[in-house]
């Protein structure tokens, strides 16, 4: 949620700056196309944080963003726990 909050703050603090990096623009376009459920991918390295920043920038609702981010990251940790208990 910190990345989401940073995106929200950036849009409020620097409204004329915009998201200029190609990865940021791509994340914003994905969010506009697919909506908050795309935040289930917030756990993916390199992709997840820009998605969360773009969600804040796009002013996606706090509750739906938090829900999908928590589900995505929770699933990652559930898989890691399962793998560690299976192998160890």
N, C-alpha and C positions, 0 to 999 in steps of 0.2 A: 504494500500500500504506500510505502514511501516514494516509490517511483511514480505512482499515480498522483500523489500529492505534489511532487516536484513538477509534473506536467501541468497540473492545475495552477500552481503558483507561477510558473513560467508564462502561461497564457495571460494571467492577471497582471503580472509585473511587466512583461515585455510583449504587449499585444501586437505590435507592428513587426516583431522579429520573425515570427513564424517558425515552422519546423523546416530547416533548410537542408539537412543531411538527407541523402537518398534513402537511407534505412528508416529514418524518421517519417519521411513522406510515404514510404511503402507501408509502414505500420499503420499510419493514419488512414490510408486508403483501404487496407484490409479491415480496419475497425468500422469504417463507414459502410463497407459492403456487408460484413457479417455480424456486426454488433457485439454486445458484451460477451456472448458465448465464446468468442475468439480468445478471450482472456484465460480460457482453460489452458492455453499454450504458454502461460506466463512462466512456467517452470523450465521451458526450453532455453538452454544457454544461448547467449548472443541475441536471440529473438525476443525473449520474454520481457526484459527490461524496457526496450524501446516500445513494445506493445503497451506496457503499463503507463509509460510516459505519454504516449499518444492518446491513451484512454483518458488520462487527466486533462490533456490539452483539448480533447474533443468534448470535455465536460460530460463524460458518461456518468450516470448516477452512481453515487457512492455505494449504496447497498448492493446493486447488481454487480458492480465491479468487484467489490469485496467478496461476494459470494463465489464468483467464477474464479477469481485469483486463488481463494482459499481451497476450492475444489481441485484446481489444477495442481497446486503445490502439495496439497494433502495427498493426492493420488501418487505423486512422485515419492513422497516419504513412505507411503504405504508399500509401494513396490520395493523401495530400498530396504525396509524392515523385513519384508517377505523374503527377499533375496538373501539378506544377511542371516536370517534364521534358517533358511534352507541350506545354505552353504556352511554355516558355522555351527 
